[in-house]
Amino acid sequence: MEMALTVFGDRFGTQTRNFRLYYDGKHFVGEKRFESIHDLVTDGLITLYIETKAAEYIAKMTINPIYEHIGYTTLNREPTNKKCLPVLRDIQAGHDSAGEDGIPEKRTEQVSPENCQTPSLLTSLVRRATLKENERIPKYEKVHNFKVHTFRGPHWCEYCANFMWGLIAQGVKCADCGLNVHKQCSKMVPHDCKPDLKHVKKVYSCDLTTLVKAHNTKRPMVVDMCIREIEARGLKSEGLYRISGFSDLIEDVKLAFDRDGERADISVNIYEDINIITGALKLYFRDLPIPLITYDAYPKFIEAAKIPDPDERLEALHEALKLLPPAHCETLRYLMAHLKRVTLHEKDNLMNAENLGIVYGPTLMRAPEQDAMAALNDIRYQRLLVEMLIQNEDILF
């Protein structure tokens, strides 16, 4: 069922606006769907009135946002009453601390967690350990995952602090961190999404960067836990990664991770067959909404694989890796280092880099939308790419 509705010009200045409405059980126009024509017309009149009477103001809403001052960033800062973390800085020591070569030594000053105003010295060993800990979980940038959202009751934009108008679909909400903003403001929000576990409720089929930021880890816990289990008891298993485990048990592992996260039990006591764990790891990569080797980077990887000269091919592959998001690149590095260790036991497991490339090529990368014949032709290059990544893991990463 389809119908047209005209809003007369004498209500909204001299301009007459026409809208084509649709019906499929609900009345809708654009992204908004209404239970009744009455609600649709009411929302339309509200929107037209505000956009007509406040067009100039709406155009300026994003110019001076409160986002950096009292908005989302402030809400996500560490509480001020939380214990201070150690603050490290190198300071030049006095003449009495000169080294054997007469050059003043540097010492490291720490602001004590117990008393943020009391300085103390850290040994170089502690300093190195602290720096390593800081490096352990990098700050991955992430864009917000905005979805059109209907807010119940009065609601204000967390970017510009202005009212959200309309009956439904008044703005957008980040599905990963819960940030609420106008649709036009969403284009101005920085890429600083901080996913919250109350919004990110699954592990499999979740965007990789979203998952690691939500759990505050360097890589997805699925990857770390499965690889640890495989290396602890399965490196010499014949046909490792090539032989499939029982699909029902692999699905059990998936459900365990989705339900329990890092508390999931994948030990030998529960899953004696190591092929179940390798199957669960491969399934994780296959289920990623954006493949480990992303759609954006895919063409560059395929181009690199087609270069005949080995040295030029390796250089092109190194450049292609720079196109991956940091969390994807780190996870790929960790996986390739693991697969390299798998090849060291080739005499027992019969899995060399070529065999692993055949298994992991289509698992780690999927072609963007293209015809079936082109995708079929890419399979051999996908295999070659994984093989090269394994063989040159120490050079490329």
C-alpha positions in Angstrom: 0.0 0.0 0.0 1.4 3.4 -1.0 0.1 6.9 -0.7 1.3 10.5 -1.0 0.9 13.3 1.6 1.3 17.1 0.8 2.0 19.6 3.6 0.5 23.0 2.5 2.8 25.9 2.0 0.8 28.4 4.1 1.8 26.5 7.2 5.6 26.6 6.6 6.3 29.7 4.7 6.0 29.7 0.9 7.6 26.3 0.4 5.4 23.3 -0.3 6.8 19.9 0.5 5.7 16.6 -0.8 6.4 13.2 0.8 5.7 9.7 -0.5 4.7 7.4 2.3 4.8 3.6 2.4 2.9 0.9 4.4 4.0 -2.6 5.2 2.1 -3.1 8.5 3.6 0.2 9.7 3.5 3.6 8.0 7.0 4.8 7.1 9.0 7.4 5.3 12.8 7.2 5.1 14.2 5.5 8.3 11.1 6.3 10.5 8.3 3.8 11.0 5.1 4.7 12.7 2.2 2.7 14.2 -0.3 5.1 12.8 -0.8 7.9 10.3 -1.5 10.2 13.2 1.9 9.6 14.7 3.6 10.0 11.4 1.9 13.4 10.6 2.6 14.6 14.2 6.3 13.8 13.9 6.4 15.3 10.4 4.9 18.6 11.6 7.3 18.8 14.6 10.3 18.2 12.3 9.1 20.6 9.7 8.4 23.3 12.2 11.7 23.0 14.0 13.7 22.8 10.7 11.9 25.8 9.3 12.0 28.1 12.4 15.4 27.0 13.7 17.3 26.2 10.5 20.1 28.7 11.1 20.6 27.5 14.7 20.6 23.9 13.7 23.3 24.6 11.1 25.5 26.0 13.9 24.9 23.3 16.5 28.1 21.5 15.8 30.4 24.6 15.8 30.9 24.9 19.5 30.2 21.4 21.0 30.3 20.7 24.7 31.7 17.2 23.9 35.3 17.9 25.1 34.2 19.8 28.2 31.3 18.2 29.9 30.2 15.5 27.5 31.2 12.0 26.7 34.9 12.4 27.2 34.5 13.7 30.7 32.1 10.9 31.6 34.7 8.3 30.5 37.7 9.8 32.3 39.1 8.0 35.4 37.5 9.2 38.6 39.5 12.0 40.3 39.4 10.2 43.7 41.0 7.1 42.2 44.5 6.3 43.3 47.0 8.0 41.1 49.0 5.7 38.8 52.8 6.0 38.9 53.9 9.1 37.0 57.3 8.6 35.4 59.6 11.3 34.1 63.4 11.4 33.5 65.2 14.2 35.3 68.8 15.3 35.1 70.7 14.4 38.3 73.0 16.8 39.9 76.8 16.9 39.7 77.1 14.3 42.5 75.2 11.8 40.4 77.5 12.0 37.4 78.5 8.7 35.8 82.0 7.4 35.2 82.3 9.3 31.9 81.4 12.6 33.6 78.1 12.9 32.0 75.2 13.5 34.4 73.1 10.4 34.8 69.3 10.4 34.4 67.2 9.2 37.2 63.5 8.3 37.2 61.1 10.0 39.5 57.8 8.5 40.6 54.8 10.1 42.1 53.7 7.6 44.7 50.3 6.0 44.4 49.8 6.5 48.2 50.6 10.2 48.0 50.4 11.8 44.6 52.6 14.7 45.9 55.5 12.7 47.3 58.3 11.9 44.8 60.4 8.8 45.1 62.9 7.0 42.9 62.3 4.0 40.7 65.0 1.6 39.8 65.6 1.1 36.1 64.2 -2.4 36.4 60.9 -1.2 37.8 60.8 1.6 35.2 61.3 -0.9 32.3 58.6 -3.2 33.8 56.2 -0.3 34.0 56.9 0.8 30.4 56.4 -2.8 29.2 53.1 -2.9 31.0 52.0 0.3 29.3 53.0 -1.1 26.0 51.0 -4.3 26.7 47.6 -2.8 26.0 47.9 -0.2 23.2 45.4 2.6 22.7 43.5 1.5 19.6 41.4 4.1 17.9 37.8 3.1 17.1 35.0 4.8 15.3 31.6 4.8 16.9 29.0 2.3 15.8 26.0 4.6 15.4 22.5 3.2 14.8 19.2 5.1 14.4 17.6 5.1 17.9 14.2 6.1 19.4 14.6 7.8 22.8 11.8 7.6 25.3 11.1 10.9 26.9 13.1 14.2 26.5 16.6 13.6 25.4 19.6 15.8 24.8 22.6 15.3 22.4 25.8 14.4 24.2 27.9 16.2 21.5 26.2 19.6 21.2 23.9 19.5 24.3 20.8 20.5 22.3 17.4 18.9 22.5 16.6 15.9 20.2 13.2 16.5 18.6 10.6 14.3 17.1 8.4 11.3 18.3 10.8 8.5 17.1 14.3 8.1 15.6 15.3 11.4 17.1 19.0 10.6 16.8 21.6 7.9 16.8 23.1 5.8 19.6 26.5 4.0 19.5 25.8 0.3 19.8 29.2 -0.3 21.4 29.5 2.5 24.0 26.0 4.0 24.3 26.9 7.6 23.1 23.6 9.5 22.1 23.9 12.3 19.5 22.0 14.0 16.7 22.5 12.3 13.3 24.3 15.4 12.0 26.5 15.6 15.2 27.5 12.0 14.7 29.6 13.1 11.7 31.7 15.3 13.9 32.3 13.0 16.9 36.0 11.9 17.1 37.0 8.2 16.7 37.2 7.7 20.4 34.6 5.0 21.1 35.2 3.2 24.4 33.1 0.0 24.1 31.3 -1.0 27.3 30.7 -4.7 28.2 27.0 -3.9 28.9 26.6 -3.2 25.2 29.1 -5.7 23.8 27.5 -8.9 25.0 29.1 -11.5 22.6 32.6 -12.6 21.5 32.1 -14.3 18.2 30.7 -12.2 15.3 31.8 -9.0 17.2 34.0 -6.4 15.5 37.6 -7.2 16.5 38.6 -3.7 17.6 35.3 -3.4 19.6 36.0 -6.6 21.4 39.6 -5.8 22.5 38.6 -2.3 23.6 35.6 -3.6 25.6 37.8 -6.2 27.4 40.9 -3.9 27.6 43.1 -6.5 26.0 45.8 -6.4 23.3 44.1 -9.2 21.2 40.8 -11.0 21.3 40.9 -13.4 24.3 39.7 -16.2 22.0 42.9 -16.0 20.0 45.2 -15.9 23.1 43.4 -18.7 24.9 43.1 -21.1 21.9 46.7 -20.6 20.9 47.9 -21.2 24.4 45.9 -24.4 24.6 47.1 -25.6 21.2 50.7 -24.9 21.9 50.5 -26.6 25.3 49.2 -29.9 24.0 48.8 -30.0 20.2 51.8 -28.8 18.2 52.7 -32.4 17.3 49.2 -33.5 16.4 49.0 -34.8 12.9 47.0 -32.7 10.5 46.8 -29.8 13.0 44.3 -27.2 11.6 43.6 -29.4 8.6 41.6 -32.0 10.4 38.2 -30.7 11.6 36.7 -31.4 15.0 33.1 -32.2 15.7 31.0 -29.2 14.6 28.7 -29.5 17.6 31.6 -29.3 20.1 33.1 -26.4 18.2 29.8 -24.7 18.6 29.9 -25.4 22.3 33.3 -23.7 22.6 31.8 -20.7 20.7 28.9 -20.5 23.1 31.2 -20.8 26.1 33.2 -17.8 24.9 30.1 -15.8 24.2 28.7 -16.7 27.6 31.8 -16.6 29.9 34.4 -14.7 27.9 37.9 -15.2 29.4 36.5 -17.5 32.0 35.5 -20.1 29.3 37.0 -23.5 30.1 38.6 -25.0 27.0 41.0 -27.3 28.8 41.8 -31.0 28.0 39.4 -32.0 30.8 36.5 -30.6 28.7 37.7 -30.9 25.1 40.2 -33.7 24.8 40.4 -33.4 21.0 42.7 -30.5 20.1 41.0 -30.3 16.7 37.9 -28.8 18.5 40.1 -25.9 19.7 41.7 -25.3 16.3 38.2 -25.4 14.8 36.9 -22.9 17.3 39.8 -20.6 16.5 39.2 -20.8 12.7 35.5 -20.2 13.3 36.2 -17.1 15.3 38.1 -15.6 12.3 35.4 -16.7 9.8 32.7 -15.1 11.9 34.4 -11.7 12.1 32.1 -9.1 10.4 35.2 -7.4 9.1 37.9 -10.0 8.2 41.3 -10.0 9.9 42.7 -8.8 6.6 40.1 -6.1 6.1 38.1 -5.4 3.0 39.9 -2.0 2.6 43.3 -3.6 2.7 42.4 -6.7 0.6 43.2 -5.3 -2.8 46.7 -4.2 -1.8 47.4 -7.7 -0.4 46.2 -9.4 -3.6 48.3 -6.9 -5.7 51.4 -7.8 -3.6 50.8 -11.5 -4.1 50.8 -11.0 -7.9 54.3 -9.4 -8.0 56.7 -11.9 -9.5 59.9 -10.6 -7.9 60.3 -12.0 -4.4 61.9 -8.9 -2.9 59.5 -6.5 -4.4 56.6 -8.7 -3.4 57.8 -8.7 0.2 58.2 -5.0 0.2 54.6 -4.5 -1.2 53.3 -6.9 1.5 55.0 -4.9 4.2 53.3 -1.7 2.8 49.9 -3.5 2.7 50.2 -4.5 6.4 50.3 -0.7 7.2 46.7 -0.5 6.0 45.4 -2.8 8.7 43.8 -1.3 11.9 46.3 -1.7 14.8 44.2 -4.4 16.6 43.9 -6.4 13.3 47.7 -6.1 12.6 48.6 -7.1 16.2 46.3 -10.1 16.0 47.7 -11.2 12.6 51.2 -10.9 13.9 50.5 -13.0 16.9 48.7 -15.7 14.8 51.5 -15.8 12.2 54.1 -16.2 15.0 52.1 -19.2 16.3 51.7 -20.7 12.8 55.5 -20.4 12.4 55.9 -22.4 15.5 53.5 -25.0 14.1 55.7 -25.4 11.1 58.7 -26.2 13.3 57.0 -29.5 14.2 56.3 -30.4 10.6 57.8 -33.8 10.9 55.1 -34.7 13.4 52.1 -32.7 12.4 52.8 -32.7 8.6 51.8 -29.1 8.4 54.1 -26.7 6.5 53.6 -23.1 5.6 51.9 -24.0 2.3 49.5 -26.4 4.0 48.6 -23.8 6.6 48.1 -21.2 3.8 45.6 -23.4 2.1 43.6 -23.7 5.4 44.0 -20.1 6.6 43.9 -18.1 3.3 40.1 -18.0 2.9 39.7 -17.9 6.7 41.6 -14.6 7.2 40.6 -12.7 4.1 37.4 -12.4 2.1 37.1 -10.5 -1.1 34.9 -7.4 -1.2 31.8 -7.8 -3.3 33.0 -9.0 -6.7 31.9 -11.7 -9.3 32.3 -15.3 -8.4 35.0 -16.0 -11.0 37.3 -13.2 -9.7 36.8 -14.5 -6.1 37.7 -18.0 -7.3 40.9 -16.7 -9.0 41.9 -14.9 -5.7 42.0 -18.2 -3.7 45.5 -19.1 -4.9 46.8 -15.6 -3.9 45.1 -15.8 -0.5 47.0 -19.1 0.1 50.3 -17.6 -1.1 49.8 -14.5 1.1 49.4 -16.5 4.3 52.3 -18.7 3.3 54.5 -15.6 2.9 53.3 -14.1 6.1 54.2 -17.3 8.0 57.6 -17.7 6.4 58.6 -14.0 6.8 56.8 -13.3 10.1 60.0 -12.1 11.8 60.7 -9.7 8.9 57.3 -8.3 8.2 56.1 -7.6 11.7 
